[in-house]
Amino acid sequence: MKKIILQTLAVLALLAALPQARAWTYSDGDVLLIFRNGSKDVEFDIGGISSFLGKTNGYSTTVTNWSFNLVTNTFGALAGAKVVLIASTGSTNWLSSTEPNTTAYNLGQSDFDSQYGVINAVGTSPLNPFAIPATPTNSLNSYVIDVGGQYKGRSYDYVVSGGQFNGIYKLGGNAQFIVEQTAPGFLDFWQILPSSAYPNPPANTLIGTFTISSTGVLTFIAGPRAPTVTKVARSGGVSTVTFSTTVGNTYSLAYTNKLGGAAGTWPVDAGTITGNGSLNSISHTNTGGVEFYRVSAQ
């Protein structure tokens, strides 16, 4: 009996010494916003991915469920910190990227599952096997983790430390592109699906772009980046419009010979193209007179 009591007291003492849990409620499908500076990680769960999906092109929202003050109080300043956004439901992954022309690639099911495993580990590691201490931020889902301290194994830095090159993390070698940006800056947000197609897998889908300002304003804009017209050349009765593209988005050319009407009412040339991240062109036969052109992306 005495031995049982002593064991019980030992367990109670151990539980009392454990860090107290807090409101980190990560679930698959949550978007994780991570800031890192090499010594500490500040990690936020900013809610479900559905908040950023299915929006019309150009839709814009300010993301407020994170703490700029927590980041600057931890790092001293935002400038120079790395920022990344990741999410996964297990069947679809979403990764931020600084590479403007992230190309299609063949991510087989096993590689896709490994990518999911890393994202899930970033979300669940602070809770396993026991919840680690976190800095309270008005009940926001957040953690500050010293990447060289007692709980370093629960940090984003530790989880994705494999597969880095010159300090640049590619999600533990499970992403084929750079997933983080130096703040302030902008990050494209890509949807990744598994594919066994070879040699031409389907392109990744650009969901939108996150921008973080030097004052800590985090904005999401849905849809592809607006194309930039770089050249208009005319030969005979054919005009060729050259413009920038993003991988996977489709582009069409609208035209008019009379300004003043709404651009959405302009006729659209029958030819459309799928972007490949390079400059692309659409040619239009001019039936006469001066014409004006507008490139739209979907």
C-alpha positions in Angstrom: 0.0 0.0 0.0 2.8 2.4 0.9 4.5 1.7 -2.4 1.3 2.5 -4.3 0.9 5.8 -2.4 4.4 6.8 -3.2 4.0 6.0 -6.8 0.8 8.0 -6.9 2.5 11.0 -5.3 5.3 10.7 -7.8 2.9 10.8 -10.7 1.0 13.8 -9.2 4.3 15.6 -8.8 5.3 14.9 -12.4 1.9 16.2 -13.6 2.2 19.3 -11.5 5.6 20.0 -13.0 4.4 19.7 -16.6 3.6 22.8 -18.6 0.0 23.8 -18.6 -1.9 23.3 -21.8 -3.4 26.2 -23.7 -5.8 26.8 -26.6 -3.8 25.5 -29.5 -6.5 23.5 -31.3 -4.8 22.5 -34.5 -6.8 20.3 -36.9 -6.0 19.1 -40.4 -7.1 21.9 -42.8 -5.9 24.7 -40.5 -3.5 27.3 -42.0 -0.3 27.6 -40.0 1.5 31.0 -40.1 5.1 30.7 -39.0 7.7 33.3 -38.3 11.3 32.3 -37.6 14.6 34.1 -37.1 17.0 31.2 -36.4 16.7 31.3 -32.6 13.0 31.3 -32.1 9.8 30.3 -33.9 6.5 32.2 -33.5 3.7 29.9 -34.7 0.0 30.8 -35.3 -3.0 28.7 -36.3 -5.0 31.2 -38.3 -8.0 29.0 -38.9 -9.4 26.7 -41.6 -8.3 26.8 -45.3 -11.9 27.3 -46.4 -11.5 31.0 -45.5 -9.3 31.4 -48.5 -10.8 29.0 -51.0 -13.6 29.6 -53.6 -13.2 33.3 -53.7 -13.6 35.4 -56.8 -10.4 36.7 -58.4 -9.4 39.9 -56.7 -11.2 39.2 -53.5 -9.2 40.7 -50.7 -9.2 40.3 -46.9 -7.0 41.4 -44.0 -6.0 38.4 -41.8 -6.3 39.6 -38.1 -6.2 36.5 -36.0 -2.5 36.6 -35.2 -0.4 39.0 -33.2 2.1 41.3 -34.8 3.2 42.5 -31.3 4.0 38.9 -30.3 6.3 38.6 -33.3 8.1 41.9 -32.8 8.3 41.5 -29.0 9.9 38.1 -29.6 12.3 39.1 -32.4 12.8 42.7 -31.6 11.6 43.6 -35.2 9.8 42.0 -38.1 12.4 42.9 -40.7 14.6 40.0 -41.6 12.4 37.3 -40.1 11.3 34.4 -42.3 7.6 33.8 -42.9 5.8 30.7 -44.3 2.2 29.5 -44.6 1.3 25.8 -44.9 -1.9 23.7 -44.6 -3.1 20.2 -45.4 -6.4 18.3 -45.2 -4.6 15.0 -46.0 -6.0 14.9 -49.5 -4.8 18.4 -50.6 -1.8 20.4 -49.5 -1.2 24.2 -49.6 2.2 25.7 -49.5 3.4 29.3 -49.7 6.2 30.1 -52.2 8.5 32.9 -53.1 9.2 31.5 -56.6 6.9 33.4 -59.0 6.8 30.6 -61.6 6.3 27.5 -59.5 6.2 24.8 -62.1 4.1 21.6 -62.3 5.8 18.6 -60.9 5.0 14.9 -60.5 4.3 14.4 -56.8 3.4 10.7 -56.3 1.1 9.6 -53.5 3.9 8.5 -51.2 5.7 11.9 -51.6 2.5 13.7 -51.2 1.8 11.8 -48.0 5.3 12.7 -46.7 4.5 16.3 -47.4 1.3 16.0 -45.4 3.1 14.3 -42.6 5.5 17.3 -42.2 2.6 19.8 -42.2 0.7 17.8 -39.7 3.8 17.4 -37.5 4.3 21.2 -37.4 0.7 21.6 -36.2 0.7 18.7 -33.7 4.3 18.8 -32.3 3.7 21.5 -29.7 1.0 19.3 -28.2 2.9 16.0 -28.0 3.5 14.2 -25.8 2.5 17.1 -23.5 1.6 20.7 -24.4 4.6 23.0 -24.1 4.4 26.5 -22.7 3.2 29.2 -25.0 3.1 33.0 -24.7 -0.5 34.1 -24.2 -1.7 36.5 -26.9 -5.3 37.3 -26.1 -6.3 33.6 -26.5 -5.0 33.4 -30.0 -3.7 30.0 -31.1 0.0 30.7 -30.9 3.3 29.3 -29.7 6.8 30.8 -29.1 9.4 28.1 -29.2 13.1 28.5 -28.6 14.6 26.4 -31.4 17.7 25.7 -29.3 15.9 25.2 -26.0 14.2 22.4 -24.1 11.3 22.2 -26.6 13.3 22.6 -29.8 12.0 19.3 -31.1 8.5 20.7 -31.2 9.5 23.7 -33.4 8.9 24.4 -37.0 12.6 24.7 -37.5 13.2 21.2 -36.1 10.4 19.5 -38.0 11.5 20.9 -41.4 15.3 21.0 -40.7 16.0 18.2 -43.2 16.3 19.1 -46.8 17.5 22.7 -46.3 20.1 24.4 -48.4 22.1 27.4 -47.2 19.5 27.9 -44.5 16.6 27.9 -46.9 13.9 25.4 -45.9 11.9 23.4 -48.5 9.6 21.8 -45.9 12.1 19.2 -44.9 13.0 18.4 -48.5 9.3 17.6 -49.3 8.6 20.7 -51.3 10.2 21.3 -54.8 10.4 25.0 -54.2 11.3 27.6 -51.5 8.3 27.9 -49.1 9.4 30.9 -47.1 10.0 34.7 -47.6 11.8 37.4 -45.7 9.4 39.8 -44.1 8.0 42.2 -45.1 7.2 40.7 -48.5 4.6 38.6 -50.4 4.0 34.9 -50.7 2.1 33.1 -53.4 -0.2 30.3 -52.0 -0.3 27.1 -54.1 -2.6 24.1 -54.0 -0.8 20.8 -54.4 -2.4 17.5 -55.4 -0.8 14.1 -55.9 -0.4 13.0 -59.4 1.0 9.9 -61.2 0.9 11.6 -64.6 4.2 11.5 -66.4 5.9 13.4 -68.0 3.3 16.2 -67.9 1.6 16.3 -64.5 -1.1 18.9 -64.0 0.1 22.3 -62.9 -0.2 23.4 -59.3 -3.0 25.9 -58.7 -2.3 29.4 -57.4 -5.0 30.1 -54.8 -3.9 33.7 -54.2 -1.2 35.8 -52.6 -0.4 36.8 -49.0 1.3 40.1 -48.4 2.7 41.2 -45.1 3.7 44.9 -44.6 6.4 46.3 -42.4 3.7 47.4 -40.0 2.3 43.9 -39.7 -0.7 44.1 -42.0 -1.3 40.6 -43.5 -3.5 40.6 -46.6 -4.8 37.8 -48.8 -5.8 38.5 -52.4 -7.5 35.6 -54.2 -6.7 34.5 -57.7 -3.8 34.7 -60.1 -1.5 37.7 -60.2 -2.5 40.3 -62.8 -0.6 39.7 -66.1 1.7 42.4 -67.3 1.7 43.3 -71.0 5.3 43.6 -72.2 4.9 44.0 -75.9 2.3 44.6 -78.7 3.6 43.8 -82.2 1.7 44.2 -85.5 2.3 42.5 -88.8 -0.1 43.0 -91.6 -3.6 42.6 -90.1 -2.4 40.6 -87.1 -1.6 42.0 -83.7 0.4 39.9 -81.2 0.2 40.7 -77.5 2.9 39.4 -75.2 2.4 39.2 -71.4 3.6 37.6 -68.2 1.9 34.4 -67.0 1.6 32.2 -63.9 1.7 28.5 -64.1 -1.6 26.8 -64.5 -3.8 29.9 -65.0 -5.6 30.5 -68.3 -5.4 33.7 -70.2 -7.6 35.4 -72.8 -7.4 38.5 -74.9 -10.2 41.0 -75.0 -10.2 43.8 -77.6 -12.1 46.9 -78.6 -11.8 49.8 -81.1 -13.7 52.2 -79.0 -12.8 53.1 -75.4 -15.4 54.1 -72.9 -17.4 50.9 -72.5 -16.8 48.6 -69.5 -13.8 46.3 -70.1 -16.0 43.4 -69.1 -18.1 43.9 -72.2 -15.2 43.8 -74.7 -15.2 40.9 -77.1 -12.8 38.1 -76.3 -10.5 36.5 -78.9 -11.3 32.8 -79.4 -7.8 31.8 -78.5 -6.8 31.1 -74.9 -3.6 29.8 -73.4 -2.5 28.1 -70.2 0.3 29.9 -68.4 3.7 28.3 -67.9 5.4 31.0 -65.8 7.1 32.6 -68.9 6.1 35.3 -71.3 3.3 34.1 -73.6 1.5 35.6 -76.5 -1.9 35.7 -78.1 -2.4 36.9 -81.7 -5.5 38.6 -82.9 -6.6 39.4 -86.4 -7.5 43.1 -86.6 -10.5 43.7 -88.8 -9.6 47.3 -89.3 -8.8 50.5 -87.4 -7.0 51.0 -84.1 -7.7 48.4 -81.4 -7.1 48.3 -77.6 -6.3 45.1 -75.8 -6.8 43.7 -72.3 -5.4 40.4 -71.0 -7.5 38.6 -68.3 -6.5 35.7 -66.2 -8.6 32.9 -64.7 
